[in-house]
């Protein structure tokens, strides 16, 4: 946390760019390095601007790692850290509303199937 106290917001963008470079470059040749980077991002997500990790580029790469067995656990933990970030309720709702369709379309999150018979039963009781 001390490091973040000395960084300007514009410098955090460079850190994000470095991470994205490492992730894309080493995702197949050194998945453990990528996993360690995900752990660092997850550890610092509480202190950084959510826009640095809740954006199209980062989420796209994170989703690709969710489909790789060697990085699935680290990617899931990082996604959990992003969703668990302390935020104002409306901001949190917006984040979740943005992530759910993306996770569903990638096949990571299955859409809920509503049983019409159950709904009909409760409507007519």
MOPAC internal coordinates of N, CA, C and O (Angstrom, degrees):
PM7 1SCF
backbone

  N    0.0000 0     0.00 0     0.00 0    0    0    0
  C    1.4409 1     0.00 0     0.00 0    1    0    0
  C    1.5230 1   110.61 1     0.00 0    2    1    0
  O    1.2310 1   119.78 1   148.50 1    3    2    1
  N    1.3233 1   118.02 1   -31.50 1    3    2    1
  C    1.4538 1   120.22 1   179.52 1    5    3    2
  C    1.5159 1   111.64 1   -60.03 1    6    5    3
  O    1.2310 1   120.62 1   141.07 1    7    6    5
  N    1.3225 1   116.42 1   -38.93 1    7    6    5
  C    1.4609 1   120.13 1   179.29 1    9    7    6
  C    1.5217 1   110.98 1   -59.81 1   10    9    7
  O    1.2310 1   120.27 1   136.15 1   11   10    9
  N    1.3190 1   117.08 1   -43.85 1   11   10    9
  C    1.4631 1   120.44 1  -178.72 1   13   11   10
  C    1.5230 1   112.16 1   -64.26 1   14   13   11
  O    1.2310 1   120.05 1   152.12 1   15   14   13
  N    1.3239 1   117.50 1   -27.88 1   15   14   13
  C    1.4615 1   120.66 1   179.70 1   17   15   14
  C    1.5276 1   110.59 1   -65.84 1   18   17   15
  O    1.2310 1   120.13 1   154.39 1   19   18   17
  N    1.3182 1   117.37 1   -25.61 1   19   18   17
  C    1.4570 1   121.13 1  -177.97 1   21   19   18
  C    1.5226 1   113.59 1   -96.92 1   22   21   19
  O    1.2310 1   120.45 1   172.52 1   23   22   21
  N    1.3172 1   116.75 1    -7.48 1   23   22   21
  C    1.4557 1   120.04 1  -178.31 1   25   23   22
  C    1.5208 1   110.98 1   -91.36 1   26   25   23
  O    1.2310 1   121.22 1   -38.53 1   27   26   25
  N    1.3077 1   115.27 1   141.47 1   27   26   25
  C    1.4638 1   121.13 1   173.39 1   29   27   26
  C    1.5232 1   108.16 1   -85.54 1   30   29   27
  O    1.2310 1   119.91 1   -25.23 1   31   30   29
  N    1.3268 1   117.77 1   154.77 1   31   30   29
  C    1.4742 1   119.33 1   179.03 1   33   31   30
  C    1.5268 1   113.06 1   -54.33 1   34   33   31
  O    1.2310 1   120.00 1   143.42 1   35   34   33
  N    1.3180 1   117.60 1   -36.58 1   35   34   33
  C    1.4669 1   119.30 1  -179.96 1   37   35   34
  C    1.5303 1   111.69 1   -66.69 1   38   37   35
  O    1.2310 1   120.11 1   152.03 1   39   38   37
  N    1.3281 1   117.39 1   -27.97 1   39   38   37
  C    1.4615 1   120.53 1   178.53 1   41   39   38
  C    1.5247 1   111.78 1   -73.85 1   42   41   39
  O    1.2310 1   120.30 1   151.72 1   43   42   41
  N    1.3319 1   117.03 1   -28.28 1   43   42   41
  C    1.4593 1   120.10 1   177.70 1   45   43   42
  C    1.5195 1   110.94 1   -64.19 1   46   45   43
  O    1.2310 1   120.39 1   149.84 1   47   46   45
  N    1.3243 1   116.86 1   -30.16 1   47   46   45
  C    1.4619 1   120.36 1   178.05 1   49   47   46
  C    1.5293 1   109.75 1   -64.16 1   50   49   47
  O    1.2310 1   120.09 1   143.72 1   51   50   49
  N    1.3326 1   117.43 1   -36.28 1   51   50   49
  C    1.4625 1   120.59 1   177.13 1   53   51   50
  C    1.5224 1   110.83 1   -66.25 1   54   53   51
  O    1.2310 1   120.75 1   141.20 1   55   54   53
  N    1.3232 1   116.17 1   -38.80 1   55   54   53
  C    1.4630 1   119.67 1   177.78 1   57   55   54
  C    1.5242 1   109.69 1   -63.41 1   58   57   55
  O    1.2310 1   120.51 1   139.42 1   59   58   57
  N    1.3258 1   116.63 1   -40.58 1   59   58   57
  C    1.4577 1   120.20 1   177.84 1   61   59   58
  C    1.5335 1   109.89 1   -62.45 1   62   61   59
  O    1.2310 1   120.30 1   136.54 1   63   62   61
  N    1.3167 1   117.02 1   -43.46 1   63   62   61
  C    1.4680 1   120.82 1  -179.73 1   65   63   62
  C    1.5248 1   111.06 1   -62.85 1   66   65   63
  O    1.2310 1   120.51 1   139.70 1   67   66   65
  N    1.3183 1   116.64 1   -40.30 1   67   66   65
  C    1.4690 1   120.77 1   178.42 1   69   67   66
  C    1.5279 1   109.74 1   -63.48 1   70   69   67
  O    1.2310 1   120.89 1   135.73 1   71   70   69
  N    1.3350 1   115.91 1   -44.27 1   71   70   69
  C    1.4578 1   118.67 1   179.14 1   73   71   70
  C    1.5252 1   111.14 1   -61.28 1   74   73   71
  O    1.2310 1   120.31 1   133.25 1   75   74   73
  N    1.3240 1   117.02 1   -46.75 1   75   74   73
  C    1.4648 1   120.00 1  -179.53 1   77   75   74
  C    1.5261 1   111.00 1   -60.31 1   78   77   75
  O    1.2310 1   120.49 1   143.03 1   79   78   77
  N    1.3294 1   116.66 1   -36.97 1   79   78   77
  C    1.4642 1   120.82 1   176.84 1   81   79   78
  C    1.5286 1   109.99 1   -63.08 1   82   81   79
  O    1.2310 1   120.37 1   130.56 1   83   82   81
  N    1.3513 1   116.90 1   -49.44 1   83   82   81
  C    1.4602 1   120.77 1   179.71 1   85   83   82
  C    1.5261 1   111.05 1   -59.27 1   86   85   83
  O    1.2310 1   120.93 1   136.93 1   87   86   85
  N    1.3062 1   115.82 1   -43.07 1   87   86   85
  C    1.4532 1   119.31 1  -176.69 1   89   87   86
  C    1.5132 1   110.83 1   -64.46 1   90   89   87
  O    1.2310 1   120.12 1   132.21 1   91   90   89
  N    1.3069 1   117.37 1   -47.79 1   91   90   89
  C    1.4598 1   120.60 1  -177.71 1   93   91   90
  C    1.5325 1   111.19 1   -69.01 1   94   93   91
  O    1.2310 1   120.16 1   141.58 1   95   94   93
  N    1.3257 1   117.30 1   -38.42 1   95   94   93
  C    1.4559 1   121.21 1  -176.53 1   97   95   94
  C    1.5248 1   112.78 1   -72.99 1   98   97   95
  O    1.2310 1   120.20 1   141.75 1   99   98   97
  N    1.3363 1   117.22 1   -38.25 1   99   98   97
  C    1.4620 1   120.57 1  -171.19 1  101   99   98
  C    1.5268 1   114.96 1  -110.46 1  102  101   99
  O    1.2310 1   119.43 1  -172.40 1  103  102  101
  N    1.3307 1   118.69 1     7.60 1  103  102  101
  C    1.4603 1   119.22 1  -175.38 1  105  103  102
  C    1.5240 1   112.87 1   -62.13 1  106  105  103
  O    1.2310 1   119.57 1   151.75 1  107  106  105
  N    1.3272 1   118.42 1   -28.25 1  107  106  105
  C    1.4677 1   119.42 1   177.94 1  109  107  106
  C    1.5244 1   111.87 1  -101.33 1  110  109  107
  O    1.2310 1   119.51 1   144.28 1  111  110  109
  N    1.3196 1   118.53 1   -35.72 1  111  110  109
  C    1.4653 1   120.31 1  -175.61 1  113  111  110
  C    1.5287 1   113.42 1   -82.98 1  114  113  111
  O    1.2310 1   119.50 1   150.40 1  115  114  113
  N    1.3259 1   118.55 1   -29.60 1  115  114  113
  C    1.4635 1   121.04 1  -179.17 1  117  115  114
  C    1.5286 1   110.03 1  -145.36 1  118  117  115
  O    1.2310 1   120.37 1  -107.69 1  119  118  117
  N    1.3265 1   116.89 1    72.31 1  119  118  117
  C    1.4645 1   119.38 1  -177.00 1  121  119  118
  C    1.5301 1   113.16 1   -61.77 1  122  121  119
  O    1.2310 1   119.91 1   152.26 1  123  122  121
  N    1.3228 1   117.78 1   -27.74 1  123  122  121
  C    1.4662 1   119.71 1   179.02 1  125  123  122
  C    1.5268 1   111.12 1   -64.72 1  126  125  123
  O    1.2310 1   120.08 1   142.49 1  127  126  125
  N    1.3154 1   117.45 1   -37.51 1  127  126  125
  C    1.4649 1   120.81 1   175.92 1  129  127  126
  C    1.5273 1   110.49 1   -63.47 1  130  129  127
  O    1.2310 1   120.68 1   137.22 1  131  130  129
  N    1.3159 1   116.30 1   -42.78 1  131  130  129
  C    1.4670 1   120.91 1   177.82 1  133  131  130
  C    1.5238 1   109.90 1   -62.64 1  134  133  131
  O    1.2310 1   120.30 1   137.56 1  135  134  133
  N    1.3330 1   117.03 1   -42.44 1  135  134  133
  C    1.4598 1   120.97 1   178.93 1  137  135  134
  C    1.5283 1   111.40 1   -62.13 1  138  137  135
  O    1.2310 1   120.48 1   140.01 1  139  138  137
  N    1.3123 1   116.69 1   -39.99 1  139  138  137
  C    1.4631 1   120.31 1   177.97 1  141  139  138
  C    1.5328 1   110.79 1   -65.95 1  142  141  139
  O    1.2310 1   120.56 1   141.86 1  143  142  141
  N    1.3173 1   116.54 1   -38.14 1  143  142  141
  C    1.4695 1   120.19 1   176.17 1  145  143  142
  C    1.5227 1   110.47 1   -63.00 1  146  145  143
  O    1.2310 1   120.37 1   139.00 1  147  146  145
  N    1.3288 1   116.91 1   -41.00 1  147  146  145
  C    1.4618 1   120.51 1   177.77 1  149  147  146
  C    1.5274 1   110.92 1   -62.72 1  150  149  147
  O    1.2310 1   120.53 1   141.04 1  151  150  149
  N    1.3184 1   116.59 1   -38.96 1  151  150  149
  C    1.4651 1   120.18 1   177.93 1  153  151  150
  C    1.5268 1   111.22 1   -63.43 1  154  153  151
  O    1.2310 1   120.51 1   139.87 1  155  154  153
  N    1.3228 1   116.62 1   -40.13 1  155  154  153
  C    1.4706 1   120.46 1   178.40 1  157  155  154
  C    1.5232 1   110.16 1   -65.87 1  158  157  155
  O    1.2310 1   120.42 1   134.57 1  159  158  157
  N    1.3263 1   116.79 1   -45.43 1  159  158  157
  C    1.4692 1   120.08 1   178.05 1  161  159  158
  C    1.5244 1   109.20 1   -58.96 1  162  161  159
  O    1.2310 1   120.25 1   134.02 1  163  162  161
  N    1.3213 1   117.13 1   -45.98 1  163  162  161
  C    1.4617 1   120.75 1   179.66 1  165  163  162
  C    1.5170 1   112.46 1   -60.98 1  166  165  163
  O    1.2310 1   120.40 1   142.77 1  167  166  165
  N    1.3257 1   116.84 1   -37.23 1  167  166  165
  C    1.4575 1   120.33 1  -179.95 1  169  167  166
  C    1.5263 1   112.30 1   -69.70 1  170  169  167
  O    1.2310 1   120.47 1   148.61 1  171  170  169
  N    1.3171 1   116.71 1   -31.39 1  171  170  169
  C    1.4670 1   120.06 1  -176.04 1  173  171  170
  C    1.5285 1   113.83 1  -100.24 1  174  173  171
  O    1.2310 1   119.85 1   176.07 1  175  174  173
  N    1.3213 1   117.89 1    -3.93 1  175  174  173
  C    1.4592 1   119.73 1  -175.96 1  177  175  174
  C    1.5318 1   111.60 1   -61.46 1  178  177  175
  O    1.2310 1   120.16 1   152.76 1  179  178  177
  N    1.3142 1   117.30 1   -27.24 1  179  178  177
  C    1.4692 1   120.23 1   179.04 1  181  179  178
  C    1.5236 1   111.98 1   -66.70 1  182  181  179
  O    1.2310 1   119.99 1   157.21 1  183  182  181
  N    1.3210 1   117.63 1   -22.79 1  183  182  181
  C    1.4653 1   121.11 1  -174.96 1  185  183  182
  C    1.5190 1   114.45 1  -108.21 1  186  185  183
  O    1.2310 1   120.32 1   173.68 1  187  186  185
  N    1.3301 1   117.00 1    -6.32 1  187  186  185
  C    1.4586 1   118.58 1  -177.45 1  189  187  186
  C    1.5219 1   110.28 1  -107.28 1  190  189  187
  O    1.2310 1   121.01 1   -14.93 1  191  190  189
  N    1.3009 1   115.67 1   165.07 1  191  190  189
  C    1.4613 1   121.86 1   176.59 1  193  191  190
  C    1.5278 1   108.55 1   -64.43 1  194  193  191
  O    1.2310 1   120.49 1   -52.07 1  195  194  193
  N    1.3059 1   116.66 1   127.93 1  195  194  193
  C    1.4673 1   121.84 1  -177.17 1  197  195  194
  C    1.5248 1   111.54 1   -58.79 1  198  197  195
  O    1.2310 1   120.03 1   153.31 1  199  198  197
  N    1.3165 1   117.55 1   -26.69 1  199  198  197
  C    1.4711 1   121.07 1  -179.52 1  201  199  198
  C    1.5284 1   112.21 1   -64.70 1  202  201  199
  O    1.2310 1   119.99 1   160.28 1  203  202  201
  N    1.3329 1   117.62 1   -19.72 1  203  202  201
  C    1.4611 1   120.12 1   178.46 1  205  203  202
  C    1.5260 1   111.86 1   -72.59 1  206  205  203
  O    1.2310 1   120.04 1   155.75 1  207  206  205
  N    1.3328 1   117.52 1   -24.25 1  207  206  205
  C    1.4654 1   120.22 1  -178.75 1  209  207  206
  C    1.5281 1   113.16 1  -119.97 1  210  209  207
  O    1.2310 1   119.85 1   159.93 1  211  210  209
  N    1.2999 1   117.89 1   -20.07 1  211  210  209
  C    1.4683 1   120.95 1   178.35 1  213  211  210
  C    1.5183 1   108.36 1  -101.34 1  214  213  211
  O    1.2310 1   121.41 1  -115.16 1  215  214  213
  N    1.3082 1   114.91 1    64.84 1  215  214  213
  C    1.4614 1   121.12 1   178.64 1  217  215  214
  C    1.5251 1   108.69 1  -136.88 1  218  217  215
  O    1.2310 1   120.60 1   -13.01 1  219  218  217
  N    1.2975 1   116.45 1   166.99 1  219  218  217
  C    1.4636 1   120.97 1  -174.26 1  221  219  218
  C    1.5232 1   113.11 1   -57.10 1  222  221  219
  O    1.2310 1   119.76 1   133.81 1  223  222  221
  N    1.3261 1   118.06 1   -46.19 1  223  222  221
  C    1.4721 1   121.10 1  -176.25 1  225  223  222
  C    1.5212 1   111.44 1   -63.36 1  226  225  223
  O    1.2310 1   120.87 1   131.44 1  227  226  225
  N    1.3315 1   115.94 1   -48.56 1  227  226  225
  C    1.4574 1   119.17 1  -176.26 1  229  227  226
  C    1.5303 1   111.03 1   -68.61 1  230  229  227
  O    1.2310 1   120.10 1   134.61 1  231  230  229
  N    1.3238 1   117.42 1   -45.39 1  231  230  229
  C    1.4687 1   120.41 1  -178.55 1  233  231  230
  C    1.5259 1   110.74 1   -64.40 1  234  233  231
  O    1.2310 1   120.12 1   141.95 1  235  234  233
  N    1.3328 1   117.37 1   -38.05 1  235  234  233
  C    1.4664 1   120.54 1   177.41 1  237  235  234
  C    1.5303 1   110.76 1   -60.22 1  238  237  235
  O    1.2310 1   120.47 1   134.83 1  239  238  237
  N    1.3214 1   116.70 1   -45.17 1  239  238  237
  C    1.4619 1   119.65 1   178.34 1  241  239  238
  C    1.5227 1   111.31 1   -67.92 1  242  241  239
  O    1.2310 1   120.30 1   140.55 1  243  242  241
  N    1.3154 1   117.04 1   -39.45 1  243  242  241
  C    1.4611 1   121.06 1   178.36 1  245  243  242
  C    1.5322 1   110.31 1   -61.70 1  246  245  243
  O    1.2310 1   120.50 1   137.32 1  247  246  245
  N    1.3190 1   116.66 1   -42.68 1  247  246  245
  C    1.4641 1   120.35 1   178.20 1  249  247  246
  C    1.5196 1   112.01 1   -63.93 1  250  249  247
  O    1.2310 1   120.31 1   142.49 1  251  250  249
  N    1.3222 1   117.02 1   -37.51 1  251  250  249
  C    1.4612 1   118.95 1   177.86 1  253  251  250
  C    1.5292 1   110.42 1   -64.65 1  254  253  251
  O    1.2310 1   120.31 1   146.56 1  255  254  253
  N    1.3250 1   117.01 1   -33.44 1  255  254  253
  C    1.4651 1   120.35 1   178.91 1  257  255  254
  C    1.5285 1   111.59 1   -75.01 1  258  257  255
  O    1.2310 1   120.00 1   153.76 1  259  258  257
  N    1.3114 1   117.61 1   -26.24 1  259  258  257
  C    1.4686 1   120.20 1   176.48 1  261  259  258
  C    1.5277 1   111.23 1   -64.96 1  262  261  259
  O    1.2310 1   120.39 1   157.28 1  263  262  261
  N    1.3272 1   116.85 1   -22.72 1  263  262  261
  C    1.4585 1   121.37 1   179.65 1  265  263  262
  C    1.5327 1   112.05 1   -91.92 1  266  265  263
  O    1.2310 1   120.04 1   178.51 1  267  266  265
  N    1.3336 1   117.52 1    -1.49 1  267  266  265
  C    1.4661 1   121.96 1   178.86 1  269  267  266
  C    1.5287 1   108.19 1  -103.93 1  270  269  267
  O    1.2310 1   120.29 1   -58.23 1  271  270  269
  N    1.3085 1   117.05 1   121.77 1  271  270  269
  C    1.4636 1   121.07 1  -174.33 1  273  271  270
  C    1.5218 1   111.86 1   -57.83 1  274  273  271
  O    1.2310 1   119.76 1   139.23 1  275  274  273
  N    1.3281 1   118.07 1   -40.77 1  275  274  273
  C    1.4653 1   120.51 1  -175.88 1  277  275  274
  C    1.5264 1   113.33 1   -70.96 1  278  277  275
  O    1.2310 1   119.88 1   165.01 1  279  278  277
  N    1.3260 1   117.83 1   -14.99 1  279  278  277
  C    1.4681 1   120.75 1  -179.00 1  281  279  278
  C    1.5264 1   113.28 1  -120.17 1  282  281  279
  O    1.2310 1   120.50 1  -179.76 1  283  282  281
  N    1.3175 1   116.65 1     0.24 1  283  282  281
  C    1.4684 1   120.05 1  -174.10 1  285  283  282
  C    1.5317 1   112.88 1   -59.50 1  286  285  283
  O    1.2310 1   120.14 1   134.27 1  287  286  285
  N    1.3229 1   117.33 1   -45.73 1  287  286  285
  C    1.4655 1   119.82 1  -177.66 1  289  287  286
  C    1.5288 1   111.57 1   -64.52 1  290  289  287
  O    1.2310 1   119.95 1   134.95 1  291  290  289
  N    1.3267 1   117.70 1   -45.05 1  291  290  289
  C    1.4675 1   120.97 1   179.44 1  293  291  290
  C    1.5272 1   111.04 1   -64.98 1  294  293  291
  O    1.2310 1   120.42 1   140.74 1  295  294  293
  N    1.3352 1   116.80 1   -39.26 1  295  294  293
  C    1.4630 1   120.36 1   179.16 1  297  295  294
  C    1.5271 1   110.92 1   -67.64 1  298  297  295
  O    1.2310 1   120.36 1   140.77 1  299  298  297
  N    1.3290 1   116.92 1   -39.23 1  299  298  297
  C    1.4623 1   120.92 1   177.65 1  301  299  298
  C    1.5256 1   110.60 1   -64.86 1  302  301  299
  O    1.2310 1   120.55 1   136.63 1  303  302  301
  N    1.3292 1   116.56 1   -43.37 1  303  302  301
  C    1.4712 1   119.91 1   177.77 1  305  303  302
  C    1.5231 1   111.16 1   -61.75 1  306  305  303
  O    1.2310 1   120.20 1   138.88 1  307  306  305
  N    1.3192 1   117.23 1   -41.12 1  307  306  305
  C    1.4650 1   121.22 1   179.47 1  309  307  306
  C    1.5238 1   110.65 1   -65.41 1  310  309  307
  O    1.2310 1   120.45 1   137.20 1  311  310  309
  N    1.3260 1   116.75 1   -42.80 1  311  310  309
  C    1.4657 1   120.36 1   177.21 1  313  311  310
  C    1.5304 1   110.18 1   -62.09 1  314  313  311
  O    1.2310 1   120.52 1   139.18 1  315  314  313
  N    1.3174 1   116.61 1   -40.82 1  315  314  313
  C    1.4723 1   121.06 1   176.50 1  317  315  314
  C    1.5221 1   110.24 1   -60.26 1  318  317  315
  O    1.2310 1   120.14 1   136.40 1  319  318  317
  N    1.3243 1   117.33 1   -43.60 1  319  318  317
  C    1.4677 1   121.12 1   179.55 1  321  319  318
  C    1.5255 1   111.22 1   -63.05 1  322  321  319
  O    1.2310 1   120.48 1   141.80 1  323  322  321
  N    1.3169 1   116.68 1   -38.20 1  323  322  321
  C    1.4712 1   120.51 1   178.49 1  325  323  322
  C    1.5261 1   109.84 1   -64.73 1  326  325  323
  O    1.2310 1   120.59 1   132.57 1  327  326  325
  N    1.3267 1   116.47 1   -47.43 1  327  326  325
  C    1.4601 1   120.30 1  -178.69 1  329  327  326
  C    1.5265 1   111.42 1   -67.99 1  330  329  327
  O    1.2310 1   120.29 1   148.54 1  331  330  329
  N    1.3381 1   117.06 1   -31.46 1  331  330  329
  C    1.4670 1   121.36 1  -177.81 1  333  331  330
  C    1.5209 1   113.45 1   -83.30 1  334  333  331
  O    1.2310 1   119.81 1   176.33 1  335  334  333
  N    1.3080 1   117.97 1    -3.67 1  335  334  333
  C    1.4635 1   121.14 1  -178.25 1  337  335  334
  C    1.5308 1   109.89 1   -56.04 1  338  337  335
  O    1.2310 1   120.83 1   -45.72 1  339  338  337
  N    1.3056 1   116.02 1   134.28 1  339  338  337
  C    1.4562 1   120.75 1   176.32 1  341  339  338
  C    1.5204 1   110.31 1   -64.61 1  342  341  339
  O    1.2310 1   120.93 1   -57.55 1  343  342  341
  N    1.3180 1   115.83 1   122.45 1  343  342  341
  C    1.4564 1   121.21 1  -177.36 1  345  343  342
  C    1.5166 1   108.65 1  -147.25 1  346  345  343
  O    1.2310 1   121.30 1   -15.76 1  347  346  345
  N    1.3180 1   115.12 1   164.24 1  347  346  345
  C    1.4562 1   120.16 1   172.12 1  349  347  346
  C    1.5378 1   107.86 1   -63.88 1  350  349  347
  O    1.2310 1   119.60 1   -33.05 1  351  350  349
  N    1.3352 1   118.38 1   146.95 1  351  350  349
  C    1.4709 1   120.39 1  -176.07 1  353  351  350
  C    1.5306 1   114.79 1   -53.68 1  354  353  351
  O    1.2310 1   119.84 1   136.66 1  355  354  353
  N    1.3164 1   117.92 1   -43.34 1  355  354  353
  C    1.4659 1   119.26 1  -179.20 1  357  355  354
  C    1.5247 1   111.82 1   -68.11 1  358  357  355
  O    1.2310 1   120.48 1   143.04 1  359  358  357
  N    1.3255 1   116.70 1   -36.96 1  359  358  357
  C    1.4614 1   120.37 1   176.96 1  361  359  358
  C    1.5264 1   110.41 1   -65.82 1  362  361  359
  O    1.2310 1   120.49 1   139.94 1  363  362  361
  N    1.3390 1   116.67 1   -40.06 1  363  362  361
  C    1.4652 1   121.25 1   178.75 1  365  363  362
  C    1.5279 1   110.04 1   -64.35 1  366  365  363
  O    1.2310 1   120.63 1   136.40 1  367  366  365
  N    1.3266 1   116.41 1   -43.60 1  367  366  365
  C    1.4576 1   120.61 1   178.92 1  369  367  366
  C    1.5298 1   110.85 1   -61.36 1  370  369  367
  O    1.2310 1   120.58 1   137.58 1  371  370  369
  N    1.3215 1   116.49 1   -42.42 1  371  370  369
  C    1.4650 1   120.87 1   178.65 1  373  371  370
  C    1.5332 1   110.50 1   -63.26 1  374  373  371
  O    1.2310 1   120.33 1   138.16 1  375  374  373
  N    1.3312 1   116.97 1   -41.84 1  375  374  373
  C    1.4633 1   120.95 1   177.92 1  377  375  374
  C    1.5249 1   110.31 1   -60.08 1  378  377  375
  O    1.2310 1   120.36 1   132.20 1  379  378  377
  N    1.3178 1   116.92 1   -47.80 1  379  378  377
  C    1.4639 1   120.94 1  -178.58 1  381  379  378
  C    1.5244 1   110.83 1   -65.75 1  382  381  379
  O    1.2310 1   120.39 1   137.51 1  383  382  381
  N    1.3338 1   116.85 1   -42.49 1  383  382  381
  C    1.4693 1   119.76 1   178.64 1  385  383  382
  C    1.5223 1   111.73 1   -63.18 1  386  385  383
  O    1.2310 1   120.20 1   151.21 1  387  386  385
  N    1.3186 1   117.22 1   -28.79 1  387  386  385
  C    1.4582 1   121.33 1   177.47 1  389  387  386
  C    1.5264 1   111.10 1   -78.03 1  390  389  387
  O    1.2310 1   120.42 1   140.68 1  391  390  389
  N    1.3270 1   116.80 1   -39.32 1  391  390  389
  C    1.4617 1   120.49 1  -175.77 1  393  391  390
  C    1.5260 1   113.83 1   -76.28 1  394  393  391
  O    1.2310 1   119.78 1   143.29 1  395  394  393
  N    1.3135 1   118.03 1   -36.71 1  395  394  393
  C    1.4669 1   120.55 1  -174.59 1  397  395  394
  C    1.5306 1   112.35 1   -57.05 1  398  397  395
  O    1.2310 1   118.56 1   128.71 1  399  398  397
  N    1.3339 1   120.35 1   -51.29 1  399  398  397
  C    1.4754 1   118.54 1   179.49 1  401  399  398
  C    1.5307 1   112.86 1   -62.46 1  402  401  399
  O    1.2310 1   120.38 1   145.11 1  403  402  401
  N    1.3089 1   116.87 1   -34.89 1  403  402  401
  C    1.4688 1   120.27 1   178.99 1  405  403  402
  C    1.5245 1   109.79 1   -66.13 1  406  405  403
  O    1.2310 1   120.34 1   135.35 1  407  406  405
  N    1.3291 1   116.95 1   -44.65 1  407  406  405
  C    1.4627 1   121.03 1   178.85 1  409  407  406
  C    1.5307 1   111.14 1   -65.91 1  410  409  407
  O    1.2310 1   120.27 1   143.01 1  411  410  409
  N    1.3213 1   117.10 1   -36.99 1  411  410  409
  C    1.4675 1   120.38 1   177.97 1  413  411  410
  C    1.5235 1   111.50 1   -67.70 1  414  413  411
  O    1.2310 1   120.12 1   135.79 1  415  414  413
  N    1.3130 1   117.38 1   -44.21 1  415  414  413
  C    1.4625 1   119.99 1  -177.61 1  417  415  414
  C    1.5253 1   112.25 1   -68.66 1  418  417  415
  O    1.2310 1   120.43 1   155.04 1  419  418  417
  N    1.3367 1   116.78 1   -24.96 1  419  418  417
  C    1.4663 1   119.67 1   178.56 1  421  419  418
  C    1.5224 1   112.01 1   -85.13 1  422  421  419
  O    1.2310 1   120.21 1   171.63 1  423  422  421
  N    1.3398 1   117.20 1    -8.37 1  423  422  421
  C    1.4591 1   120.48 1  -179.46 1  425  423  422
  C    1.5073 1   113.97 1    87.50 1  426  425  423
  O    1.2310 1   120.05 1  -177.98 1  427  426  425
  N    1.3172 1   117.52 1     2.02 1  427  426  425
  C    1.4654 1   121.64 1   179.52 1  429  427  426
  C    1.5167 1   110.90 1   -75.11 1  430  429  427
  O    1.2310 1   120.48 1   140.96 1  431  430  429
  N    1.3084 1   116.70 1   -39.04 1  431  430  429
  C    1.4529 1   123.06 1  -178.86 1  433  431  430
  C    1.5223 1   108.01 1  -118.88 1  434  433  431
  O    1.2310 1   120.78 1   -58.36 1  435  434  433
  N    1.2995 1   116.11 1   121.64 1  435  434  433
  C    1.4596 1   120.50 1  -179.68 1  437  435  434
  C    1.5190 1   109.61 1   -81.98 1  438  437  435
  O    1.2310 1   119.86 1   -44.57 1  439  438  437
  N    1.3360 1   117.87 1   135.43 1  439  438  437
  C    1.4692 1   119.91 1   176.53 1  441  439  438
  C    1.5267 1   110.25 1   -62.68 1  442  441  439
  O    1.2310 1   121.01 1   -34.83 1  443  442  441
  N    1.3108 1   115.68 1   145.17 1  443  442  441
  C    1.4543 1   120.15 1   177.77 1  445  443  442
  C    1.5131 1   109.77 1   -70.81 1  446  445  443
  O    1.2310 1   121.08 1   -45.90 1  447  446  445
  N    1.3126 1   115.54 1   134.10 1  447  446  445
  C    1.4597 1   120.28 1   175.65 1  449  447  446
  C    1.5195 1   107.31 1  -100.62 1  450  449  447
  O    1.2310 1   120.94 1   -55.98 1  451  450  449
  N    1.2941 1   115.81 1   124.02 1  451  450  449
  C    1.4534 1   120.93 1  -178.94 1  453  451  450
  C    1.5152 1   108.57 1   -95.00 1  454  453  451
  O    1.2310 1   121.21 1   -51.53 1  455  454  453
  N    1.2997 1   115.29 1   128.47 1  455  454  453
  C    1.4579 1   120.80 1   179.32 1  457  455  454
  C    1.5300 1   108.32 1   -81.20 1  458  457  455
  O    1.2310 1   120.29 1   -67.54 1  459  458  457
  N    1.3257 1   117.05 1   112.46 1  459  458  457
  C    1.4628 1   123.03 1  -177.21 1  461  459  458
  C    1.5278 1   110.87 1   -61.56 1  462  461  459
  O    1.2310 1   120.14 1   144.14 1  463  462  461
  N    1.3232 1   117.34 1   -35.86 1  463  462  461
  C    1.4703 1   120.09 1   179.97 1  465  463  462
  C    1.5282 1   110.91 1   -62.26 1  466  465  463
  O    1.2310 1   120.26 1   138.41 1  467  466  465
  N    1.3104 1   117.11 1   -41.59 1  467  466  465
  C    1.4650 1   120.54 1   179.35 1  469  467  466
  C    1.5184 1   110.16 1   -64.93 1  470  469  467
  O    1.2310 1   120.11 1   136.85 1  471  470  469
  N    1.3199 1   117.40 1   -43.15 1  471  470  469
  C    1.4637 1   120.72 1   179.50 1  473  471  470
  C    1.5294 1   109.87 1   -63.39 1  474  473  471
  O    1.2310 1   120.64 1   136.16 1  475  474  473
  N    1.3431 1   116.38 1   -43.84 1  475  474  473
  C    1.4626 1   120.24 1   179.39 1  477  475  474
  C    1.5156 1   110.82 1   -61.48 1  478  477  475
  O    1.2310 1   120.09 1   139.29 1  479  478  477
  N    1.3111 1   117.43 1   -40.71 1  479  478  477
  C    1.4554 1   121.85 1   179.87 1  481  479  478
  C    1.5369 1   110.84 1   -58.86 1  482  481  479
  O    1.2310 1   120.92 1   133.17 1  483  482  481
  N    1.3407 1   115.86 1   -46.83 1  483  482  481
  C    1.4582 1   119.22 1  -177.97 1  485  483  482
  C    1.5350 1   112.34 1   -72.70 1  486  485  483
  O    1.2310 1   120.34 1   152.44 1  487  486  485
  N    1.3081 1   116.95 1   -27.56 1  487  486  485
  C    1.4680 1   119.70 1  -179.00 1  489  487  486
  C    1.5273 1   111.12 1   -73.65 1  490  489  487
  O    1.2310 1   120.64 1   148.90 1  491  490  489
  N    1.3165 1   116.38 1   -31.10 1  491  490  489
  C    1.4601 1   119.71 1  -174.39 1  493  491  490
  C    1.5244 1   113.55 1  -104.24 1  494  493  491
  O    1.2310 1   119.75 1  -171.49 1  495  494  493
  N    1.3162 1   118.08 1     8.51 1  495  494  493
  C    1.4718 1   121.07 1   178.07 1  497  495  494
  C    1.5066 1   111.45 1   -84.21 1  498  497  495
  O    1.2310 1   120.10 1   180.00 1  499  498  497

